[in-house]
Amino acid sequence: MKIALIAERKKSADNRVALTPVQCVALQQKFPEIKVIVESSEHRCIKDLEYTIVGIPVLKDVSSADVFFGIKEVPSEYLVANKTYFFFSHTIKKQPYNRQMLKDIISKNIRLIDYEVLKWETGQRVLGFGRWAGIIGAYNGLRLYGLKHKLFELKPAWTCVNFAEVLRGALEIKLPPIKMVVTGGGRVSNGSIDFLRNIRVKEVTPKQFLESQFDEPVFVHLNSPDLYGHHKLREWNSEYFYTHHSEYFSLFEPYTQVADVLFNGIFWTKDLPPLFSIEQAALASFKMTTIADISCDVNGSVPITFKATTIQEPFISWDRAKEQPGELFENGNIDIMAVDNLPNELPEDASNEFGGMLMNSVIPELLKVKSDLLMRATICEEQKLTEHFNYLTDFVE
């Protein structure tokens, strides 16, 4: 089996990669039946020469490969027929901007396996970059807080060599006794929590957070049972919650009145109420000045996230009084970080962790005669949608 790491061609080009040079070598040593080749790329965070040095061929044409590993969507003109592709396709929610790509994938007899739906039987995702989004999102949130209040200046993460440099910089600042909230229960929120623990911020309970004062910075972690209530159900039922979002209401308002910073990492859908309303954000009792909306659902769980931002220009502002976009760092405004591709700020660290998960849990499945894991994540093959993704039929037709 020949595996190719393909160049990223979606505009603007992503600079992450599925496997590092060391991982390519280790993979071939562990599985002699696998050969890895790399498509030459000027944008990749790991240079072509780094692969060449360890003996991995770097080619301009990798069409001889059987399986192609990328990160983001592949423009239709670069799709090679009759192959297997792995990437984040962003099609499973019927995203209109990728409809034609999916139609072309089907017509070209491509087997498409989407990283996003690679899940164990428990429903837990096998791999992803969410943890790094959480780490960098939390760092960016603190950076924004320091700039807004003229307390300290942190380097942009993307200008740092690696995570070690990011962490050193964060450990050198002195945070005031602020209260911070982390929302969510997945990789994103866990990444934010890891970062805050690494810089020695104390974790407290929801009761302590709401009722006590502290002489040091603290954070609280809120998951779905802390964030949402039901008018009739007294006991929390996760299964019911995930299938009846629209019946729930937000319990977040008390936290808006005592928190200074929000790191938002929840998985949000349109039938789930936002954490707070635009009207609540305009109240004098609304205390939060800084929000790192790591989930970055525009007009979603954070309703004042009115657009996604970029790595180079990561911050926007919301004028609470006028209930509209405002000037950054203006007194009384709520400033927001809403970068939608955060792992790209530390692409080598993110790629290394992603590649490890890919090597250990996914690539061995390719060598099996039948893999339930891959089957559940296969969107289409043999020029048709698979059973698990038949709901996309009207989308592609």
Residue pairs with C-beta under 8 A, 6 or more apart in sequence:
1 33
1 34
1 35
1 66
1 67
1 366
1 367
2 34
2 35
2 36
2 37
2 64
2 65
2 66
2 67
3 27
3 34
3 35
3 36
3 37
3 65
3 66
3 67
3 68
3 69
3 363
4 36
4 37
4 38
4 39
4 62
4 65
4 67
4 68
4 69
5 17
5 18
5 19
5 24
5 36
5 37
5 38
5 39
5 69
5 70
6 39
6 62
6 68
6 69
6 70
6 74
6 78
7 13
7 39
7 40
7 41
7 43
7 44
8 14
8 15
8 16
8 41
8 43
8 44
8 70
8 71
8 72
9 74
9 75
9 78
10 72
10 73
10 74
10 75
13 43
14 43
14 71
14 72
14 341
14 344
15 43
15 44
15 45
15 344
15 347
16 44
16 45
16 71
16 129
16 343
16 344
16 347
16 350
16 351
16 354
17 44
17 45
17 46
17 71
17 347
17 351
17 355
18 69
18 70
18 71
18 86
18 351
18 354
18 355
18 358
19 27
19 36
19 69
19 351
19 355
19 358
19 359
20 46
20 348
20 351
20 352
20 355
21 46
21 50
21 51
21 53
21 54
21 56
22 54
23 352
23 355
23 356
23 359
24 36
24 38
24 51
24 54
24 56
25 54
25 55
25 56
26 359
27 34
27 36
27 359
27 363
28 34
28 35
28 36
30 359
31 363
31 364
31 367
33 367
34 363
34 367
36 56
37 56
37 57
37 58
37 59
37 62
37 64
37 65
38 48
38 51
38 56
38 57
38 58
38 59
38 62
39 58
39 59
39 60
39 62
40 48
40 58
40 59
40 60
41 48
45 347
45 348
45 351
46 348
46 351
48 58
51 57
51 58
52 58
62 68
63 80
65 83
66 83
66 84
67 83
67 84
67 85
67 86
67 366
68 74
68 80
68 83
68 84
68 85
68 86
69 86
69 87
69 358
70 85
70 86
70 87
71 87
71 88
72 87
72 88
73 87
73 88
73 89
73 90
73 98
73 101
74 85
74 87
74 101
75 101
76 100
76 101
76 104
79 85
79 101
79 104
79 105
79 108
79 110
80 108
80 110
81 108
81 109
81 110
82 108
82 109
82 110
83 110
83 111
84 110
84 111
84 113
85 105
85 110
85 111
85 112
85 113
86 113
86 114
86 115
86 362
87 114
87 115
88 114
88 115
88 116
89 98
89 101
89 102
89 112
89 114
89 116
89 379
90 97
90 98
90 116
91 98
91 99
91 101
91 102
91 114
91 379
91 392
91 395
92 114
92 116
92 117
92 379
92 389
92 392
94 392
94 395
99 395
99 396
102 112
102 379
102 380
102 392
102 395
102 396
103 396
105 112
105 380
106 380
106 383
106 384
106 385
106 396
107 383
109 382
109 383
110 380
110 381
111 378
111 380
111 381
111 382
112 378
112 379
112 380
112 381
113 374
113 377
113 378
113 379
114 377
114 379
115 127
115 128
115 377
116 125
116 128
117 376
117 377
117 379
117 388
118 125
118 126
118 127
118 362
118 373
118 374
118 376
118 377
119 125
119 126
119 373
119 376
119 377
120 126
120 373
121 372
125 186
125 187
126 357
126 361
126 362
126 373
127 354
127 357
127 358
127 361
127 362
128 187
128 354
129 343
129 350
129 354
130 186
130 187
130 188
130 191
130 265
131 187
131 188
131 190
131 191
131 194
131 353
132 191
132 342
132 343
132 346
132 349
132 350
132 353
133 187
133 188
133 191
133 265
133 294
133 342
133 343
134 187
134 188
134 189
134 190
134 191
134 192
134 193
134 194
134 195
134 263
134 265
134 294
135 163
135 191
135 192
135 194
135 195
135 346
136 157
136 166
136 342
136 343
136 345
136 346
137 188
137 191
137 192
137 263
137 265
137 292
137 294
137 337
137 339
137 342
138 182
138 191
138 192
138 195
138 196
138 263
138 292
138 294
139 154
139 157
139 166
139 170
139 195
140 157
140 292
140 314
140 337
140 339
140 342
141 261
141 262
141 263
141 290
141 291
141 292
141 337
142 154
142 170
142 173
142 175
142 261
143 153
143 154
143 156
144 290
144 292
144 314
144 315
144 335
144 336
144 337
145 151
145 178
145 260
145 261
145 289
145 290
146 152
146 153
146 154
146 173
147 153
147 315
147 329
148 289
148 290
148 329
148 335
149 289
151 173
151 176
152 173
152 174
154 169
154 170
154 173
155 165
155 166
155 169
156 311
156 314
156 345
157 166
157 345
157 346
158 311
158 344
158 345
158 346
160 166
160 169
160 346
162 346
162 348
162 349
163 346
163 349
166 346
167 198
167 199
170 195
170 198
170 199
171 199
171 200
175 201
175 217
176 217
177 214
177 215
177 216
177 217
177 218
178 217
178 260
178 261
179 209
179 214
179 217
179 218
179 219
179 220
179 258
179 259
179 260
179 261
180 196
180 201
180 217
180 218
180 219
180 220
180 259
180 260
180 261
180 262
180 263
181 209
181 219
181 220
181 222
181 255
181 259
181 261
181 262
181 263
182 189
182 192
182 193
182 196
182 219
182 220
182 221
182 222
182 263
182 265
183 189
183 221
183 222
183 223
183 227
183 252
183 262
183 263
183 264
183 265
183 266
183 275
183 301
184 223
184 264
184 265
184 266
184 267
184 295
185 223
185 224
185 266
186 265
186 267
188 265
188 294
188 295
189 221
189 223
189 263
189 265
189 266
191 265
192 263
192 265
192 294
193 203
193 219
193 221
196 203
196 219
197 203
201 217
201 218
201 219
202 214
202 216
202 217
202 218
202 219
203 218
203 219
203 220
203 221
204 212
204 214
204 218
204 219
204 220
205 220
206 220
206 222
206 226
208 218
208 220
209 218
209 220
209 255
209 258
209 259
210 254
210 255
210 258
219 263
220 255
222 252
222 255
224 236
224 238
224 241
224 266
225 236
226 251
227 250
227 251
227 252
227 266
227 275
228 241
228 248
228 249
228 250
228 251
228 272
228 273
229 248
229 249
229 250
229 251
230 241
230 247
230 248
230 249
231 247
231 249
233 240
241 248
245 269
245 271
245 272
246 271
246 272
248 272
248 273
249 273
250 273
250 274
250 275
250 276
252 275
252 276
253 276
253 280
256 276
256 280
256 281
256 285
256 286
256 287
256 288
257 285
257 286
257 287
258 287
259 287
259 288
260 287
260 288
260 289
260 290
261 288
261 289
261 290
261 291
261 292
262 275
262 288
262 290
262 291
262 292
262 293
262 302
263 292
263 294
264 275
264 291
264 292
264 293
264 294
264 295
264 301
264 302
265 294
265 295
266 275
266 295
266 301
267 295
268 295
268 297
268 300
268 301
270 300
272 301
274 300
274 301
274 302
274 303
275 301
275 302
276 286
276 302
276 303
277 303
278 303
278 304
278 323
279 323
280 286
281 303
281 304
281 318
281 320
281 323
281 334
282 320
282 321
282 323
286 320
286 334
288 334
289 334
289 335
290 334
290 335
290 336
290 337
291 302
291 304
291 305
291 334
291 335
291 336
291 337
292 336
292 337
293 301
293 302
293 305
293 336
293 337
293 338
294 342
295 301
295 302
296 305
296 308
296 338
296 339
296 340
297 305
298 305
298 306
298 307
298 308
298 338
299 305
299 306
302 336
304 318
304 334
304 336
305 316
305 336
305 338
306 316
306 318
306 325
307 316
307 338
308 338
308 339
308 340
309 315
309 316
309 337
309 338
309 339
309 340
310 339
311 339
311 341
311 342
311 344
311 345
314 337
314 338
314 339
315 328
315 335
315 336
315 337
316 325
316 328
316 335
316 336
316 338
317 325
317 326
317 327
317 328
317 329
317 330
317 333
317 334
317 335
317 336
318 324
318 325
318 326
318 333
318 334
318 335
318 336
319 325
319 326
319 327
319 330
319 332
319 333
320 332
320 333
320 334
321 332
326 333
327 333
328 335
329 335
339 345
343 350
344 350
361 373
362 373
362 374
365 371
365 373
365 374
366 374
375 386
375 388
376 388
378 386
378 388
379 385
379 386
379 389
379 392
380 386
380 389
385 392
385 393
385 396
